Amino acid sequence: MSGGAQHHHGSAESTEESPLLSDGRPRRPSHRPTLSVASITSVHVPKVHNGRIIVNLLCVIALIASASSGFINIPVTRIVEDVVCRKYYDIKESAGSPIDEKQCKDDAIQSKVAFVMALSGSLDAAVGFFAAFPWGLAADRIGRKPVFVLALLGDVVSIFWGMMVLYFHTVFPVELIWLGSVGYAIGGGNAVLVGIILSMITDSTSEEERAVAFMRLHVAGLAGNLISPAVSSFMMERMGPWPPIWSAIVVITVAAIAFLFVPETLKHQKDPEEDAQETETEVPGLKSRAAHVIAQFKESLSILKSTSLILLLLTCLGSAPVLYSTLGFMAQFVSKRYGIEMSLTGYIQSTYGIAQVIQALLFLPWITRYIMRDTTPAILRAPDEHCRDLFLARWSFGILTIGILILGLSPNLASFIIGLLLMALAASFNSLTRSLMTLYVDPEHRSRLFSLVGMVEVVSSVYAQPFLATLFALGMRFGGGWIGLPYCGVSVLVAITGSLLYFVRVPKEAKDSSSTREDDQHQD
């Protein structure tokens, strides 16, 4: 059970290169119901296709939607902990009033909680993976607005199912929350939500404006993830874990309603007659759909002609463990290791979010300008922007490795927060690697590239949480400082994937085009 559009962000990042942050098995809608869905979700909006207005609206919606995951992660983890704890001690009373949290820190209870939450996240990612492609096609066919609203509806269905299972825990086993993942078959989940927003920004902006628009979207997602964990903690302290979950549902509903007032940006929509004629000639059989998907996949793989591009793609395998290690798992880990109430961990997440915003708005722009200056020492100076991105990506993975290792070795909460702040300095590692990937493919093939990136990141999402849960259980079994084993494991994984960047080479044609631009600027 997970809520809203998660931007993987913190660390899932809302960039052009994000999986189009994720989390399928819908039957293909027939022609008639498709039209009814579109008509239900269409609100009369003046056809003012001002790119700046559309981008601003989408940023506001991204901020609202991304806040939902921050509201829900910690409360759900706490409720699952309470339910598992009650079963462990054979307490039959209602879950309306949680039992003393200190009783729930037994290693066996914490291991069960970690695995329940881990498998829930993995199933969300797997269902989203299978649902994303057909719903992405539907968004291009019937319009983005109805599919976006359906994806948010799927989030709400997933949350409601989890709430029912946890509230009636004396009737349902806690493992039934895993069935909530089926909700992501409605609309395709987070991958489709992010993809639609990015597609609409692409439709509404020129190439020159696009980078700035994506940065604004990224910051909006960070801001949503920044505010909501602290608000969730504040509410949990005073009202318990259930009100923040209801708040997440309200937030998702507000985002869905707001999206109805965004002008549809889908271009080249077919005429109804043409659409009907095409529908008559289509073969809607499962076999033909499967053949089409396989053909698309093979076509996408055809762009992997460069060893450097393949290595950059493999670095995405480290993305999800970094993301999940700073979300719900971190709340459970910090509460267990440092003996603080889970409701207080949202403030720690917000601290990390603030550091990420500072990094994105202040530190990264400064460092990118600094290493391009002629006055910068030669050892730190980059000859062009592409070499600069590669240089920064290598350093980001290095800093990230050290920061995560500090989390695993920290004997107290203060040093743990220092590790988080160090991680925040490297928060752009995903954006940098994706920027580099675009150098190896033609502009018209970038959508295929980012589809492959999305597939690799889903693989990463499927194994990430079980990986953390297994190391957590193993660390508790060994005892003592071994409890930090999950973060040590993620640190090793990031070090391995980051080391691949030292074998990446900037393509010669990219260097040549960069040199040509610099010569033109000097002549001007």
Secondary structure as GFF3:
##gff-version 3
##sequence-region A 1 524
A	DSSP	pi_helix	8	12	.	.	.	ID=ss1
A	DSSP	alpha_helix	31	41	.	.	.	ID=ss2
A	DSSP	alpha_helix	51	89	.	.	.	ID=ss3
A	DSSP	three_ten_helix	101	104	.	.	.	ID=ss4
A	DSSP	alpha_helix	107	142	.	.	.	ID=ss5
A	DSSP	alpha_helix	144	167	.	.	.	ID=ss6
A	DSSP	three_ten_helix	174	185	.	.	.	ID=ss7
A	DSSP	alpha_helix	189	204	.	.	.	ID=ss8
A	DSSP	alpha_helix	207	239	.	.	.	ID=ss9
A	DSSP	alpha_helix	242	259	.	.	.	ID=ss10
A	DSSP	alpha_helix	272	281	.	.	.	ID=ss11
A	DSSP	alpha_helix	286	301	.	.	.	ID=ss12
A	DSSP	alpha_helix	307	314	.	.	.	ID=ss13
A	DSSP	three_ten_helix	315	318	.	.	.	ID=ss14
A	DSSP	alpha_helix	319	324	.	.	.	ID=ss15
A	DSSP	alpha_helix	328	338	.	.	.	ID=ss16
A	DSSP	three_ten_helix	342	344	.	.	.	ID=ss17
A	DSSP	alpha_helix	345	358	.	.	.	ID=ss18
A	DSSP	pi_helix	359	363	.	.	.	ID=ss19
A	DSSP	alpha_helix	364	370	.	.	.	ID=ss20
A	DSSP	alpha_helix	385	409	.	.	.	ID=ss21
A	DSSP	alpha_helix	413	425	.	.	.	ID=ss22
A	DSSP	alpha_helix	429	437	.	.	.	ID=ss23
A	DSSP	three_ten_helix	438	440	.	.	.	ID=ss24
A	DSSP	three_ten_helix	443	445	.	.	.	ID=ss25
A	DSSP	alpha_helix	446	478	.	.	.	ID=ss26
A	DSSP	three_ten_helix	480	484	.	.	.	ID=ss27
A	DSSP	alpha_helix	485	499	.	.	.	ID=ss28
A	DSSP	three_ten_helix	500	503	.	.	.	ID=ss29
A	DSSP	alpha_helix	508	523	.	.	.	ID=ss30
###
